[in-house]
Amino acid sequence: MICTEPACAKLNLALDILGKRPDGYHEMRMVMQSIDLADHVTVSTCPGKEIVVTTDLPYLPKGDGNIAAKAALWFFSSVGMEPEGLAIDIQKNVPVCAGMAGGSSDGAAVLRVLRRLYMPDMTEEQLEEIGALVGSDVPYCVRGGTVLAEGRGERLTDLPPLPPCWLVVCKPSCSVSTPELFAQVRLKKLRCHPDTAGMMNALERQDLEGIARRLYNVFEDVLPRRYAEVFVIKNELLELGAMAASMTGSGPTVFGIFQDQETAAQAAGALSKQYAAYLCRPCGAAGI
């Protein structure tokens, strides 16, 4: 049996940190959005019990260190099954270490495939609960679409979809350490917080301008100076016609919202001369 599943990248329309949790994680409040930039994950059943991961990027882990294999092991453990032999092949299109949940989305794609193969009656909520064992972003990536994510990312509330628009996503050459960035957070010193309630209201009204005005990521306030390129790209996106621009996740990827395709395509072309730049659209659950 062979199944292929898209693994869509995510953007943070809003990202807020509310406090430190007793379990050591941070309490988050985020508005997440899937986009049509996606990896392609192919899962094949095979004899034995070994789970092997291959990718088109030779430096990514091929065994249990890959989140796709970890997702498979958690799935089998959670449903009380002995691990089955699997060959998981990942064709990467989403940048690595980019704040776009590329690895988490790969793991979520594996979970969706395994549910289809072994537990077709499993509910979305049950699959998301398994995803939470794999990683903080995985429950959202199982669901996809436009979602309010709270807790450490496991409490999900569906929101109205992002109105039709174009997105230019741009990743500089640097990578940001997420643990390092969380270590920089001093909640009392955060200057601003996103208007998450206003963002949700703007989504309800399908007010793209209102959504754009409320793009905000508190991680931008604690970025070390060596990541100044993030702000250079933000300014370039605005100069190229973006309604607004923001960093996604823990960075360093920056995205801009555009009303029309032509302006967005021109911006992506201009940025691609120096960076990895992508012209994207928002998408719904699981890439639909």
Secondary structure, 3 states (H helix, E strand, C coil): CEEEEEEEEEEEEEEEEEEECCCCCEEEEEEEEEEEEEEEEEEEEECCCCEEEEECCCCCCCCCCCHHHHHHHHHHHHCCCCCCEEEEEEECCCCCCCCCCHHHHHHHHHHHHHHHHHCCCCCHHHHHHHHHHHCCCHHHHHHCCEEEEEECCCEEEECCCCCCCEEEEEECCCCCCHHHHHHHCCHHHCCCCCCHHHHHHHHHHCCHHHHHHCCEEHHHHHCCHHHCHHHHHHHHHHHCCCCEEEECCCCCCEEEEECCHHHHHHHHHHHCCCCEEEEECEECHHHC
